[in-house]
Amino acid sequence: MSILNASEPDAIQLNNQNIDPELVKRANEIRNRVLQFRQEEAKDWAEQIERTEKIPEALWERMRELGFHKLTQPKWVGGEGLPLTLYFPILEEIAHCHGSIRMIFHAYNSIWRTVGQGSKEQQKFWLTKLVEEGALVAFALTEPDNGTGIDLRTTAKYENGKFILNGRKHLITFAEEASVIAVIAKMEGGAGRGGLTAFLVPNGRAGMKLEPMDHMMGDKGCSHAVIKFDNCEVSEDEVLGEIGEGFGVAVRGFLDQSRACIAQSAVGLAQEALDVTLEKVRSRKTFGKAIASRQAIQMRLAEMQIAVQSARLLCMDAAQKFDNGQDISLEASIAKGNAIRMVGDVTDGALSLFGGIGYCVGSPVERLYRDARSLWFEEGTVEMQKMTIAEAMLTNARRRERAKRN
């Protein structure tokens, strides 16, 4: 399957007959709606967020009013049912906007996949609330002393027909706004990947306390919280997936596609940085000539565009394979690892080509420069992506070796 940007900026083209043309038409309608939002509203929302360092409730309501909260959710629950190959061009457009707007978009259209791995009853209850009421899911994996690895210290003990959670999570995005939190914990006595289990814990549950964290350097207004579990009781019906399958719920069911989404977000942000830089270099003059006429500047611009387009194609490769039901652990990590480097290089280049004025608060690239850095950490650092890539390479090498011997 291949999705390509058409000559018109508001058109998604599909070179595969296996997807309903009506779905492609619907995706284009939504993309046009996003473009209109960008042109008519996004700047005002961004200025308000930067000024108050809060996402106004009116913006959450506006995103739901426009239907931006239900693009990838299945049709049977009222969602648009967009596959990633149709969703990614739309996500790229919203990523041109303020980082917190992009975060709302991502939270609604990606994190629901944790619940999507639950029982039929869990899916029917929570996905209905997400689509019809605009409820939100938060994902609690990261811990202050253990990162996001399998050495988690948040524990779950089975006792008298219930699970007792104890431990601490931090940097949990939109935990305060979420209706339910997908929590990854280690079963008491468990070890390794098989020792992890996922739970759905409604917000406000006794024994679960949320503490707001300081604002980040970028994505102003986007909230993060520390979650403390102190003998928090969770019922058997609130186990997400199966006991001992928490790693699969977290990585295979959510993080892989989310990493690809973050990479695609980096593409949109970097393209915005490049677009505003192109405007600047055409008007900025030195020695009586626009700096865009200078070969050194042209080479820098070309390098930036090569980087953006390369990242875009890596994201689409991951999206195509995901839509085909393939494991994209490797492809998602490649896309994310590359995007981290790319968005840093492109925003560095944008700031450099703007000159000192670009460093001023409120310049067209100053916020983009800050927001870009949050993408480095969402769903894992570049080091984590490299570890995943190396593990896949070595595993494949061992398989080939065994195949030769047999």
C-alpha positions as CSV (number, residue, x, y, z in Angstrom):
1,M,0.0,0.0,0.0
2,S,1.3,3.4,-0.8
3,I,0.0,6.8,0.3
4,L,1.6,9.8,-1.5
5,N,1.1,13.5,-1.1
6,A,-0.6,14.8,-4.2
7,S,0.3,18.1,-5.9
8,E,-2.6,19.6,-4.0
9,P,-1.8,19.9,-0.3
10,D,-5.2,18.8,0.8
11,A,-5.3,15.5,-1.1
12,I,-4.3,12.0,0.1
13,Q,-3.8,9.6,-2.8
14,L,-4.1,5.8,-2.5
15,N,-2.4,3.4,-4.8
16,N,-4.1,0.3,-3.4
17,Q,-7.5,-0.9,-4.2
18,N,-7.9,-2.9,-1.0
19,I,-9.0,0.1,1.0
20,D,-12.5,1.5,0.5
21,P,-12.3,4.6,-1.7
22,E,-15.0,6.1,0.5
23,L,-12.6,5.9,3.4
24,V,-9.9,7.7,1.4
25,K,-12.5,10.4,0.6
26,R,-13.4,10.7,4.3
27,A,-9.7,11.0,5.2
28,N,-9.3,13.9,2.7
29,E,-12.4,15.6,4.2
30,I,-10.8,15.3,7.7
31,R,-7.5,16.5,6.5
32,N,-9.1,19.6,4.9
33,R,-10.8,20.2,8.2
34,V,-7.4,20.1,10.0
35,L,-5.9,22.4,7.4
36,Q,-8.7,24.9,8.0
37,F,-8.2,24.6,11.7
38,R,-4.5,25.3,11.2
39,Q,-5.1,28.4,9.1
40,E,-8.0,29.9,11.1
41,E,-7.6,28.9,14.7
42,A,-4.4,27.2,15.7
43,K,-2.3,30.4,16.1
44,D,-4.8,32.0,18.5
45,W,-5.0,28.8,20.6
46,A,-1.1,28.6,20.6
47,E,-0.8,32.2,21.8
48,Q,-3.3,31.5,24.6
49,I,-1.5,28.3,25.7
50,E,1.9,30.0,25.7
51,R,0.6,32.9,27.7
52,T,-1.3,30.9,30.3
53,E,0.8,27.7,30.2
54,K,-2.5,25.8,30.3
55,I,-4.6,24.0,27.7
56,P,-8.1,25.7,28.0
57,E,-11.0,23.4,28.4
58,A,-12.5,25.2,25.4
59,L,-9.8,23.7,23.2
60,W,-10.5,20.1,24.3
61,E,-14.2,20.8,23.5
62,R,-13.2,22.3,20.1
63,M,-11.2,19.2,19.2
64,R,-14.1,17.0,20.1
65,E,-16.5,19.2,18.2
66,L,-14.4,18.9,15.1
67,G,-14.3,15.1,15.5
68,F,-10.5,15.0,16.0
69,H,-10.8,12.7,19.0
70,K,-12.0,9.6,17.1
71,L,-10.1,9.2,13.9
72,T,-8.5,5.8,14.4
73,Q,-11.0,4.2,16.7
74,P,-13.0,1.4,15.1
75,K,-16.2,2.1,13.2
76,W,-18.2,-0.3,15.3
77,V,-17.9,2.0,18.3
78,G,-18.5,5.2,16.2
79,G,-14.9,6.0,15.3
80,E,-13.7,6.9,11.8
81,G,-11.7,3.7,11.5
82,L,-8.7,5.2,9.7
83,P,-5.7,3.0,9.1
84,L,-2.3,4.5,9.9
85,T,-1.6,5.1,6.2
86,L,-4.6,7.4,6.0
87,Y,-4.2,8.8,9.5
88,F,-0.5,9.8,9.1
89,P,-0.9,12.6,6.5
90,I,-3.6,14.1,8.9
91,L,-1.3,13.7,11.9
92,E,1.5,15.4,10.0
93,E,-0.8,18.4,9.3
94,I,-1.8,18.8,13.0
95,A,1.9,18.5,14.0
96,H,2.5,21.9,12.3
97,C,0.5,23.4,15.2
98,H,1.5,24.0,18.8
99,G,2.9,21.0,20.5
100,S,0.1,20.7,23.0
101,I,-2.5,20.7,20.2
102,R,-0.5,17.8,18.7
103,M,-0.4,16.1,22.0
104,I,-4.2,16.2,22.4
105,F,-4.6,14.8,18.9
106,H,-2.1,12.0,19.7
107,A,-3.5,11.2,23.1
108,Y,-7.0,10.7,21.7
109,N,-6.0,8.7,18.6
110,S,-3.2,6.5,19.8
111,I,-3.5,5.7,23.5
112,W,-6.9,4.2,23.1
113,R,-5.2,1.2,21.7
114,T,-4.3,0.1,25.2
115,V,-8.0,-0.4,25.9
116,G,-8.4,-1.9,22.5
117,Q,-6.6,-5.0,23.7
118,G,-9.0,-5.6,26.5
119,S,-12.0,-7.9,26.8
120,K,-15.1,-7.3,24.7
121,E,-16.7,-5.8,27.8
122,Q,-13.8,-3.5,28.5
123,Q,-13.7,-2.3,24.9
124,K,-17.4,-1.7,24.7
125,F,-17.5,0.3,27.9
126,W,-14.4,2.4,27.6
127,L,-14.2,2.9,23.8
128,T,-17.9,4.0,23.8
129,K,-16.9,6.6,26.5
130,L,-13.9,7.7,24.5
131,V,-15.8,8.2,21.2
132,E,-19.2,9.4,22.5
133,E,-18.1,11.4,25.5
134,G,-14.5,12.4,24.6
135,A,-13.1,10.6,27.6
136,L,-9.3,10.1,27.7
137,V,-6.9,7.2,28.5
138,A,-3.5,7.8,30.1
139,F,-0.7,5.3,29.9
140,A,1.4,4.7,33.0
141,L,4.6,2.9,32.3
142,T,7.6,5.2,33.1
143,E,9.0,5.2,36.7
144,P,11.4,7.8,38.2
145,D,14.1,5.2,39.1
146,N,13.6,2.5,36.5
147,G,12.6,4.3,33.2
148,T,10.4,2.2,31.0
149,G,12.3,-1.1,31.2
150,I,11.2,-4.5,32.5
151,D,12.8,-3.7,35.9
152,L,9.7,-1.9,37.0
153,R,9.1,-1.6,40.7
154,T,5.4,-0.9,40.7
155,T,4.1,-4.2,42.0
156,A,0.8,-6.1,41.8
157,K,0.0,-8.6,44.5
158,Y,-3.0,-11.0,44.2
159,E,-4.9,-11.2,47.4
160,N,-8.5,-12.2,48.3
161,G,-9.7,-12.0,44.7
162,K,-8.1,-8.6,44.0
163,F,-4.8,-7.1,42.9
164,I,-3.1,-4.7,45.2
165,L,-0.9,-2.1,43.5
166,N,2.0,-0.3,45.1
167,G,4.6,1.9,43.5
168,R,5.1,5.1,41.7
169,K,5.0,6.3,38.1
170,H,6.0,9.7,36.7
171,L,5.9,11.8,33.6
172,I,2.4,10.4,32.9
173,T,0.9,12.7,30.2
174,F,-2.7,13.9,30.8
175,A,-3.1,11.7,33.8
176,E,-5.2,14.4,35.5
177,E,-7.5,14.7,32.5
178,A,-7.8,11.0,31.9
179,S,-10.9,9.0,32.9
180,V,-8.9,5.7,33.1
181,I,-5.2,4.9,33.3
182,A,-3.6,1.9,31.8
183,V,-0.9,0.8,34.4
184,I,1.9,-1.6,33.8
185,A,3.0,-3.4,37.0
186,K,5.2,-6.3,37.9
187,M,3.4,-9.3,39.5
188,E,4.8,-10.0,43.0
189,G,7.6,-12.5,42.5
190,G,7.6,-12.1,38.7
191,A,10.6,-11.5,36.6
192,G,11.4,-10.4,33.1
193,R,8.8,-9.7,30.4
194,G,6.5,-12.5,31.6
195,G,6.3,-10.8,35.0
196,L,4.5,-7.8,33.8
197,T,0.7,-7.3,33.8
198,A,-1.5,-4.4,32.6
199,F,-4.4,-3.0,34.5
200,L,-7.2,-0.5,33.8
201,V,-7.5,1.8,36.8
202,P,-10.3,4.4,36.7
203,N,-9.1,7.9,37.8
204,G,-10.0,8.7,41.4
205,R,-9.6,5.2,42.7
206,A,-8.8,4.9,46.4
207,G,-5.1,4.3,46.9
208,M,-4.1,6.1,43.8
209,K,-2.8,9.7,44.2
210,L,-1.9,12.1,41.4
211,E,0.6,14.9,41.9
212,P,1.2,17.5,39.2
213,M,4.7,17.9,37.8
214,D,6.5,21.1,36.7
215,H,5.9,22.3,33.1
216,M,8.3,21.0,30.5
217,M,10.6,23.1,28.3
218,G,8.2,22.6,25.3
219,D,4.7,21.6,24.7
220,K,3.6,24.3,27.2
221,G,0.2,23.5,28.7
222,C,0.5,19.8,28.4
223,S,0.2,18.3,31.9
224,H,2.2,15.5,33.4
225,A,1.8,13.8,36.8
226,V,3.4,11.6,39.3
227,I,1.0,8.7,40.2
228,K,1.5,7.0,43.6
229,F,-0.1,3.7,44.4
230,D,-0.6,2.8,48.0
231,N,-2.4,-0.5,48.4
232,C,-4.7,0.5,45.5
233,E,-7.2,-2.3,44.9
234,V,-7.9,-3.5,41.3
235,S,-10.5,-6.1,40.5
236,E,-9.9,-9.2,38.2
237,D,-12.2,-7.5,35.7
238,E,-9.8,-4.6,35.4
239,V,-6.8,-6.8,34.2
240,L,-6.0,-5.6,30.7
241,G,-5.3,-8.6,28.5
242,E,-4.0,-11.6,30.4
243,I,-1.8,-11.9,33.5
244,G,1.8,-11.9,32.5
245,E,1.1,-10.3,29.1
246,G,1.8,-6.7,30.2
247,F,4.8,-6.4,28.0
248,G,2.8,-7.3,24.9
249,V,0.1,-4.9,25.9
250,A,2.6,-2.1,26.4
251,V,5.0,-2.7,23.5
252,R,3.3,-4.7,20.8
253,G,-0.2,-3.4,21.3
254,F,0.6,0.3,22.0
255,L,4.2,1.5,22.0
256,D,5.1,0.3,18.5
257,Q,2.4,2.1,16.7
258,S,2.8,5.1,19.0
259,R,6.5,5.4,18.2
260,A,5.6,5.6,14.6
261,C,3.0,8.2,15.4
262,I,5.6,10.3,17.3
263,A,8.0,10.0,14.3
264,Q,5.3,11.2,12.0
265,S,4.7,14.1,14.4
266,A,8.4,15.0,14.1
267,V,8.0,15.1,10.3
268,G,5.1,17.6,10.6
269,L,7.0,19.8,13.1
270,A,10.2,19.7,11.0
271,Q,8.3,20.6,7.9
272,E,6.7,23.6,9.6
273,A,10.2,24.7,10.7
274,L,11.5,24.4,7.2
275,D,8.5,26.2,5.7
276,V,8.9,29.3,7.9
277,T,12.6,29.2,7.3
278,L,12.1,29.3,3.6
279,E,10.0,32.4,4.0
280,K,12.7,34.0,6.2
281,V,15.7,33.3,3.9
282,R,13.9,34.7,0.9
283,S,13.4,38.0,2.8
284,R,16.4,38.2,5.0
285,K,19.2,40.2,3.3
286,T,22.9,40.5,3.8
287,F,25.1,42.8,1.7
288,G,22.0,43.7,-0.4
289,K,21.1,40.2,-1.4
290,A,18.5,37.7,0.0
291,I,20.5,35.0,1.8
292,A,18.4,32.4,-0.2
293,S,20.6,33.3,-3.2
294,R,23.7,32.1,-1.5
295,Q,24.8,28.6,-2.3
296,A,25.8,27.7,1.3
297,I,22.2,28.5,2.4
298,Q,20.7,26.5,-0.5
299,M,22.8,23.5,0.5
300,R,21.6,23.7,4.1
301,L,17.9,23.9,2.9
302,A,18.4,21.0,0.6
303,E,19.8,18.9,3.5
304,M,16.9,19.8,5.7
305,Q,14.4,18.7,3.0
306,I,16.2,15.5,2.4
307,A,16.0,14.7,6.1
308,V,12.3,15.5,6.4
309,Q,11.3,13.5,3.3
310,S,13.4,10.5,4.4
311,A,11.8,10.5,7.8
312,R,8.3,10.8,6.1
313,L,8.9,7.7,4.0
314,L,10.2,5.6,7.0
315,C,7.0,6.5,8.8
316,M,4.9,5.4,5.9
317,D,6.8,2.1,5.7
318,A,5.9,1.4,9.3
319,A,2.3,2.5,8.8
320,Q,1.8,0.2,5.8
321,K,3.2,-2.8,7.6
322,F,1.1,-2.1,10.7
323,D,-2.1,-1.9,8.5
324,N,-1.1,-5.2,7.0
325,G,-1.0,-6.8,10.5
326,Q,2.8,-7.1,10.6
327,D,4.9,-6.7,13.7
328,I,6.5,-3.2,13.3
329,S,8.7,-3.2,16.4
330,L,11.8,-2.8,14.2
331,E,10.3,-0.4,11.7
332,A,8.8,1.8,14.4
333,S,12.1,2.1,16.2
334,I,13.9,2.9,13.0
335,A,11.4,5.6,12.2
336,K,11.5,7.0,15.7
337,G,15.3,6.8,16.0
338,N,15.7,8.6,12.7
339,A,13.1,11.2,13.5
340,I,14.7,12.2,16.8
341,R,17.9,13.0,14.9
342,M,16.1,14.6,12.0
343,V,13.9,17.0,14.0
344,G,16.8,18.1,16.1
345,D,18.9,18.8,13.0
346,V,16.2,20.6,11.1
347,T,15.2,22.9,14.0
348,D,18.8,23.6,14.7
349,G,19.2,24.6,11.0
350,A,16.0,26.7,11.2
351,L,17.3,28.6,14.2
352,S,20.7,29.1,12.6
353,L,19.2,30.5,9.4
354,F,16.9,32.9,11.2
355,G,19.9,34.3,13.0
356,G,19.8,35.9,16.4
357,I,16.2,37.1,16.0
358,G,15.1,33.5,15.9
359,Y,16.2,33.0,19.5
360,C,13.7,35.6,20.6
361,V,10.7,34.4,22.5
362,G,7.8,34.5,20.0
363,S,9.8,34.1,16.9
364,P,8.5,31.6,14.3
365,V,11.1,29.0,15.2
366,E,11.6,29.5,18.9
367,R,8.6,27.5,20.0
368,L,9.2,24.9,17.3
369,Y,12.8,24.5,18.6
370,R,11.4,23.8,22.2
371,D,8.6,21.6,21.1
372,A,10.9,19.4,19.0
373,R,12.8,18.3,22.0
374,S,9.8,16.7,23.7
375,L,9.6,14.3,20.8
376,W,13.0,13.0,21.8
377,F,11.6,11.4,24.9
378,E,8.0,10.4,24.0
379,E,7.9,6.6,23.7
380,G,11.6,6.2,24.3
381,T,14.9,7.9,23.7
382,V,17.1,7.3,20.7
383,E,19.2,4.9,22.9
384,M,16.1,2.8,23.5
385,Q,15.3,2.7,19.8
386,K,18.9,1.6,19.0
387,M,18.6,-1.2,21.5
388,T,15.4,-2.4,19.9
389,I,17.0,-2.2,16.4
390,A,20.1,-4.0,17.5
391,E,18.1,-6.8,19.3
392,A,16.1,-7.3,16.1
393,M,19.2,-7.4,14.0
394,L,20.9,-10.0,16.2
395,T,17.8,-12.1,16.5
396,N,17.4,-12.2,12.7
397,A,21.1,-13.1,12.3
398,R,20.7,-16.0,14.7
399,R,17.6,-17.2,12.8
400,R,19.5,-17.1,9.5
401,E,22.4,-19.1,11.1
402,R,20.0,-21.7,12.4
403,A,18.3,-22.0,9.0
404,K,21.7,-22.6,7.4
405,R,22.5,-25.4,9.8
406,N,19.2,-27.1,9.2
